């Protein structure tokens, strides 16, 4: 990626000082412990930045100051671009994360070809988005940094989308998993739960995925708002331990 002028970012926690105490607290808060009845296997994949994050864009300082007379758009206002369509966000996740199997170089190359812009690490807390690991954060064109692609080492790939309907994005992701299954991939829903966090209900879903002819299992995960009111959503892709009894071609061994 060096030849294309894209800098690989390593986290620097000193940059969080400029994004406000509330944002920092939101970044560092993890899911509270679950009860025994709600326990989830340790193989569940979650985004590096956990909720309650109210705004993906709050992590990145805007390139230019906004008009002082303009009223800030409410966090529940839908995006006024192609990214307002949850299917576009799901397609972004499919192409950038699933099709590349989370390989950061491939994900970044694809994103640059689509007009994504690398986020300068000095403009915000890319460290938190990358969980301190090497990687690259890119903003989707026309999204005002409210749709972010995070490509990290270890084949971890996340899409953050703000002001998008949670139920509609879940449906779009289910359609994507159906397309993968139709092409011969092994896709199995393993986790589906709804949890209240910071006064808001969110749905967590995770599929175990293995491409045709592949030998590595990956987790396809979604953490989305339960209500249809536009909010911040996260789609995540990361390696998982191989399932017992599954042959390399994705067929269960006899």
C-alpha positions as CSV (number, residue, x, y, z in Angstrom):
1,X,0.0,0.0,0.0
2,X,3.0,2.3,0.4
3,X,3.1,2.8,-3.4
4,X,-0.4,4.3,-3.3
5,X,0.4,6.8,-0.6
6,X,-1.9,5.2,2.0
7,X,-0.3,5.4,5.4
8,X,-0.8,2.4,7.7
9,X,-1.9,3.8,11.1
10,X,-0.7,2.7,14.5
11,X,-2.8,3.9,17.4
12,X,-1.7,6.9,19.3
13,X,-3.9,7.5,22.4
14,X,-2.8,11.2,22.6
15,X,-5.2,12.1,19.9
16,X,-8.3,11.3,21.9
17,X,-7.8,14.5,23.9
18,X,-9.4,16.6,21.2
19,X,-12.7,14.6,20.8
20,X,-14.3,15.4,24.1
21,X,-14.8,13.5,27.3
22,X,-18.2,12.0,26.4
23,X,-16.8,10.5,23.2
24,X,-13.8,9.1,25.0
25,X,-16.0,7.5,27.7
26,X,-18.2,6.0,25.0
27,X,-15.2,4.5,23.3
28,X,-13.8,2.9,26.4
29,X,-17.1,1.5,27.6
30,X,-17.5,-2.2,26.9
31,X,-20.7,-4.3,27.0
32,X,-21.6,-4.9,30.6
33,X,-21.4,-8.5,31.9
34,X,-24.2,-10.7,30.8
35,X,-26.2,-12.9,33.1
36,X,-25.7,-16.7,32.9
37,X,-28.9,-17.0,30.9
38,X,-27.6,-14.5,28.4
39,X,-24.1,-15.9,28.1
40,X,-22.6,-16.0,24.6
41,X,-19.8,-18.3,23.4
42,X,-16.4,-16.6,23.5
43,X,-16.2,-17.1,19.7
44,X,-18.7,-14.2,19.2
45,X,-17.0,-11.5,17.2
46,X,-17.8,-7.8,18.2
47,X,-16.4,-4.5,16.7
48,X,-13.3,-3.2,18.4
49,X,-15.2,-0.1,19.4
50,X,-18.3,-1.2,21.5
51,X,-21.5,0.6,22.2
52,X,-22.8,3.0,23.4
53,X,-21.2,4.9,20.5
54,X,-23.8,7.4,19.4
55,X,-21.9,8.7,16.4
56,X,-19.2,7.1,14.2
57,X,-18.4,10.5,12.8
58,X,-17.7,11.9,16.2
59,X,-14.5,9.9,16.1
60,X,-13.1,11.9,13.2
61,X,-12.5,15.7,13.2
62,X,-14.2,17.2,10.1
63,X,-11.8,18.5,7.4
64,X,-13.5,22.0,7.4
65,X,-15.4,23.9,10.0
66,X,-19.2,23.9,9.6
67,X,-21.1,27.1,9.0
68,X,-21.6,28.7,12.4
69,X,-25.2,29.6,11.5
70,X,-26.1,26.1,10.4
71,X,-28.0,23.9,12.8
72,X,-26.4,20.5,13.5
73,X,-28.3,17.7,12.0
74,X,-29.9,15.5,14.7
75,X,-28.3,12.1,15.1
76,X,-31.6,10.4,14.1
77,X,-31.8,12.3,10.8
78,X,-31.1,9.9,7.9
79,X,-28.2,10.5,5.6
80,X,-29.0,12.4,2.4
81,X,-26.9,10.3,0.1
82,X,-26.7,6.9,-1.4
83,X,-25.5,5.7,2.0
84,X,-29.0,6.3,3.3
85,X,-30.0,3.1,1.6
86,X,-29.0,0.2,4.0
87,X,-28.5,-2.0,0.9
88,X,-25.6,0.2,-0.1
89,X,-24.0,-0.2,3.3
90,X,-24.5,-4.0,3.2
91,X,-22.9,-4.1,-0.3
92,X,-20.0,-2.1,0.9
93,X,-19.5,-4.6,3.7
94,X,-19.8,-7.5,1.3
95,X,-17.3,-6.2,-1.2
96,X,-14.7,-4.6,1.2
97,X,-14.8,-7.1,4.0
98,X,-16.3,-10.5,2.9
99,X,-15.0,-10.8,-0.6
100,X,-11.5,-9.8,0.5
101,X,-11.8,-12.1,3.6
102,X,-10.7,-9.1,5.6
103,X,-7.3,-8.8,4.0
104,X,-6.4,-5.1,4.8
105,X,-4.4,-4.5,1.6
106,X,-7.2,-5.9,-0.6
107,X,-9.9,-4.0,1.3
108,X,-8.0,-0.7,1.1
109,X,-7.3,-1.2,-2.6
110,X,-11.0,-1.8,-3.3
111,X,-12.0,1.2,-1.3
112,X,-9.6,3.6,-3.0
113,X,-10.8,2.4,-6.4
114,X,-14.4,3.3,-5.2
115,X,-13.4,6.9,-4.2
116,X,-13.0,6.3,-0.4
117,X,-10.6,8.7,1.4
118,X,-8.1,7.6,4.0
119,X,-8.6,9.3,7.3
120,X,-5.6,11.2,8.6
121,X,-4.8,9.7,12.0
122,X,-4.2,13.2,13.5
123,X,-7.9,14.2,12.7
124,X,-9.4,11.9,15.3
125,X,-9.1,8.7,17.4
126,X,-8.3,6.2,14.7
127,X,-6.6,4.3,17.5
128,X,-9.9,3.4,19.1
129,X,-11.4,2.3,15.8
130,X,-8.4,0.1,15.2
131,X,-8.1,-1.1,18.8
132,X,-4.5,0.0,18.8
133,X,-3.6,-2.4,16.0
134,X,-2.0,-1.4,12.6
135,X,-4.6,-0.6,10.0
136,X,-6.4,2.0,7.9
137,X,-9.6,3.9,8.3
138,X,-11.3,5.2,5.2
139,X,-14.4,7.5,4.8
140,X,-17.0,6.6,2.2
141,X,-17.4,9.3,-0.5
142,X,-20.4,11.6,0.0
143,X,-20.9,10.3,3.6
144,X,-19.4,13.3,5.6
145,X,-17.3,10.6,7.4
146,X,-20.5,9.0,8.7
147,X,-19.8,5.7,6.9
148,X,-16.4,4.4,7.8
149,X,-14.4,1.4,6.6
150,X,-11.9,0.0,9.2
151,X,-9.4,-2.4,7.7
152,X,-7.1,-3.8,10.5
153,X,-4.4,-6.4,10.7
154,X,-5.5,-9.9,11.4
155,X,-8.2,-9.9,8.8
156,X,-10.5,-7.7,10.9
157,X,-12.8,-5.5,8.9
158,X,-15.6,-3.3,10.1
159,X,-18.1,-0.9,8.6
160,X,-19.6,1.8,10.8
161,X,-22.7,3.5,9.4
162,X,-24.5,6.4,11.1
163,X,-28.1,7.5,10.5
164,X,-29.1,4.2,9.0
165,X,-32.1,2.1,10.0
166,X,-31.1,-0.9,12.1
167,X,-33.9,-3.3,11.0
168,X,-33.4,-2.4,7.3
169,X,-29.7,-3.0,7.6
170,X,-30.2,-6.4,9.2
171,X,-32.5,-7.3,6.4
172,X,-30.0,-6.2,3.8
173,X,-27.3,-8.2,5.5
174,X,-29.5,-11.3,5.6
175,X,-30.0,-10.9,1.9
176,X,-26.2,-10.8,1.5
177,X,-25.7,-14.0,3.5
178,X,-28.4,-15.6,1.3
179,X,-26.5,-14.6,-1.8
180,X,-23.4,-16.2,-0.4
181,X,-25.2,-19.4,0.4
182,X,-26.7,-19.5,-3.1
183,X,-23.1,-19.4,-4.5
184,X,-22.1,-22.4,-2.5
185,X,-20.5,-20.8,0.6
186,X,-21.2,-22.3,4.0
187,X,-23.1,-19.7,6.1
188,X,-24.7,-20.6,9.4
189,X,-26.5,-18.2,11.8
190,X,-25.1,-18.9,15.3
191,X,-26.0,-15.9,17.4
192,X,-29.2,-13.7,17.5
193,X,-30.0,-11.8,20.6
194,X,-31.4,-8.4,21.7
195,X,-29.8,-6.5,24.6
196,X,-30.5,-3.2,26.2
197,X,-27.5,-1.0,26.4
198,X,-27.4,2.6,27.6
199,X,-31.1,3.0,27.3
200,X,-31.3,1.6,23.8
201,X,-32.1,-1.9,22.5
202,X,-29.7,-3.4,20.0
203,X,-29.7,-6.7,18.1
204,X,-26.6,-8.7,17.7
205,X,-26.3,-11.3,15.0
206,X,-23.4,-13.5,13.9
207,X,-23.0,-16.0,11.2
208,X,-20.2,-18.5,10.7
209,X,-18.9,-18.2,7.2
210,X,-16.6,-20.2,5.0
211,X,-16.2,-19.6,1.3
212,X,-16.4,-22.4,-1.3
213,X,-13.1,-24.4,-1.1
214,X,-11.9,-22.4,1.8
215,X,-10.2,-23.7,5.0
216,X,-10.7,-20.7,7.3
217,X,-13.9,-19.9,9.2
218,X,-14.9,-16.2,9.6
219,X,-17.5,-14.5,11.7
220,X,-19.9,-12.1,10.0
221,X,-21.4,-10.0,12.7
222,X,-23.9,-7.1,13.0
223,X,-24.7,-4.9,16.0
224,X,-27.7,-2.8,15.0
225,X,-30.5,-0.8,16.7
226,X,-33.7,-2.6,17.3
227,X,-36.0,0.3,16.4
228,X,-36.3,1.7,12.9
229,X,-35.2,5.1,13.9
230,X,-31.9,5.9,12.1
231,X,-28.9,5.3,14.3
232,X,-25.3,4.1,14.4
233,X,-24.8,0.5,13.2
234,X,-21.8,-1.8,12.9
235,X,-21.0,-4.7,10.7
236,X,-17.9,-6.8,11.5
237,X,-15.8,-9.5,9.9
238,X,-13.1,-11.4,11.6
239,X,-11.5,-14.9,11.7
240,X,-13.1,-17.6,13.9
241,X,-11.8,-21.0,15.1
242,X,-12.7,-23.8,12.8
243,X,-15.9,-25.7,13.8
244,X,-15.5,-29.3,14.9
245,X,-16.3,-31.8,12.2
246,X,-16.2,-29.4,9.3
247,X,-14.1,-30.4,6.4
248,X,-11.9,-27.8,4.5
249,X,-14.4,-27.7,1.6
250,X,-17.2,-26.6,4.0
251,X,-19.0,-30.0,4.1
252,X,-19.6,-31.6,7.5
253,X,-17.3,-34.6,7.8
254,X,-19.0,-38.0,8.3
